[in-house]
Amino acid sequence: MNFEFSEEQNLLREQARGFLAQACSPGLVRKVLNGQETGDNTLAGKIAEMGWNATVIPEKYDGLGLSYFELCVIAEEMGRAVAPTSFSSSVYLATEALLLAGSAKQKSKWLPKLASGEVRGTFAMAEGPGRTTPKSLNTTFARDKVKGVKAPVADAAVADFAVILVKANGGDGASLVLVDMKSQGVTHEPVAMIDPTRDHAAVSFEGASGELLGEKGSGWTLTQKLLNRAAVLFAWEQVGGADAALEQAKNYAMGRYAFGRPIASYQAIKHKLAHMYVKNTLARSNCYYGAWALATSAKELPLAAATARVAAIHAYEFASREDIQTHGGMGFTWEFDCQFHYRRSRLLSVNIGSLGQWQDKLVDAYLSANGASNAA
Amino acid sequence: MDFEDTKEEAKFRSEVRAWLKANAPTKKELKGLGEIEASKLWQKRKYDAGWACIRWPKEYGGRGGTAIEQVIWNQEEVKLATPGGVFAIGQGMAAPTMMTYATEDQKRRYLPKLASGEEIWCQLFSEPAGGSDLAALRTKAEKVGDEWVINGQKIWTSGAHFSDYAILVTRSDPNVPKHQGLTYFFLSMKSPGVTVKPIKQISGGAHFNEVYFSDVRIPDSQRLGAVGQGWQVALTTLMNERASIGAGGGGVGVTQAMKLAQKLEIDGRPALEDRAIRAKLADWYVQESGLKYTGYRSMTALSRGAIPGPENSIGKLVGAPKNQEMAAFCIDLLEEHGAMWDPNVSEAAGLYQLAYMSSPGLRIAGGTDEIMANIIAERVLGLPQDMRADKGLPFNKVPTGVN
């Protein structure tokens, strides 16, 4: 049994944690939250210098050609630091979409620049309230032109290109289209978010030029594959955040006295923190399995990804809520950092599909892995 | 990261498989045997072939193997549903305590018979007034010459009715604070003055007992640890208890619940198509899977010769309440039919009803949910202990209630 990260991967974790403690301090997160700074001003550049954007990009596209284990390690640390930058949209989604469905030409054009950090991409799926499905899509792609509005789109203001999900006749009912964000007909308006440390916008495509990414009418299937891969990476961010929230709650409870003793000595608080630890541990172990399935392209990926994602949503949501609760009134003030996790956990819970969607996917994946034929 | 055995582990696993395949008891062999006879037959066979108690030293009846070998053995044996639960307390808790505190002669006398299954042990710890607060126990031990005279009562003693020996914690001095006045022994359950009375549980079974002591005499040579050091000795036992009481087998798992939800219908469609049903099953799957891979992480540590981290301490706290919730969920799926508990009529011969009625016990035995949460809070997260009203008080001055 060798169900553990390697020495090198653990070293990378230490290095990443050290780097982010400097480059992405709570002070920086707060500045971004207050609108005094954007995470993409300096942080994104420093991260690119570390080479993290290039982690899983093959060497022939000037990437590092490392495994997804390394990217999972980085994702966990990004989550722990509540990094206010465009890493997830560009690396877990746009880069992955190119790796998954890009033509040789598209890959050659974008991947080397993604690896160096010279360009960033994003992924645009949602249009309105409720679940996105091929039927719900209103964005169209005809004669190489995209028409429609996507919102919220992460990091649209800094993205050089977007991979967008559009309606298609035939096939699975949708296509993926790559649009250069500088093309004529693309405009974006910032939208206020529950987590203002992550920039999002409403993006209008008014006859903007685009090109298919993957086959026409295969967009829905590709998106499911893409989201399975991204789910593992987002789950690692969530686990990192959940552990940070637990640590924050613990430190406060140890130092805060009520009725003449640390509140950490009361069972009501101890049990709350113990249950955080339980959920975080379940999520982490499921994320290990997700990392393994992603890194080895295992056929179990759909089940492993959904399991990691569901567990990670539960863990981070619980930890971030109970972190504030443990802090009492101070946790509810703007001055305290508890809000970082409360905001980020909610954003991460919906950004690639809500808990309900992933619970649904989990059961479907379980049935297909365990022989749905038993069903009837 | 992978799930592969190392070369040595793979070799060991294939030996284990081959031996189990050739030697596991057949249904025919076990036919007509009670649980204890069946367990003894199988344990003796393992012992004779050198497969009993893998990690114990050979001179005490074990195999002299490693922790990872024990895990591999368990993984392979569990697939065959062999009998043997009756030895869990003796081998899992009494034996490690004996190994640490008994004399060499005692170890050579008792441990091999524990390994071979010839002698079964139980654990006399909990009392009517000392459950979660175990150190509040009152069973009195008085030194008379070279012997100790024991009077009092224990409760929740699993398997006392078929045990040959027992480990016992007593109060030898009520005039000092509670943790300081305890003394630990082992004794024969056949000792004059020991009376065992089964306790009927809400599930209908009777696995536990009350055990009464009336002037029971124990030679001082059967004391484990120094007089007044009983608490330290008991901690050795308890550390092993928590390792040996797992997520609680015999309950309802996701596999059964998924099948049930596929079979039963809501409004003419399989219940499993219902979003609310799916959400619950997905959450329980996540818990099962999380425990499984947490176990793999611990196993990896063992495989590397390291000590596993604290992550395994979550097993019982997750598994026991989950079992109760899932049993209730399955009964709900069955609707009114689920209220019937008759093996001839009930779905799955009454599995769900039995699981529901047994599950409160799993949430209590070996440390309640609340105690398990305290352990995680204090030992894993390093939070302070609760303030205790009895701290520093002589035991006989500690306030007591009516329950």
Interface residues (C-beta under 8 A of the other chain):
Chain A: M1 N2 F3 E4 F5 S6 F69 K250 A253 M254 R261 P262 A264 S265 Y266 Q267 I269 K270 H271 L273 A274 H275 Y277 V278 T281 L282 A283 R284 S285 N286 Y288 Y289 A291 W292 A295 T296 A306 T307 V310 A311 H314 L355 G356 W358 Q359 D360 L362 V363 Y366 L367 N370 N374 A375
Chain B: M1 D2 F3 E4 D5 T6 E9 I68 V254 T255 M258 K259 Q262 P270 L272 R275 R278 A279 L281 A282 D283 Y285 V286 Q287 S289 G290 L291 K292 Y293 T294 Y296 R297 M299 T300 A301 S303 R304 E311 I314 L317 V318 E370 M372 A373 N374 I376 A377 E378 V380 L381 L383 P384 Q385 D386 M387
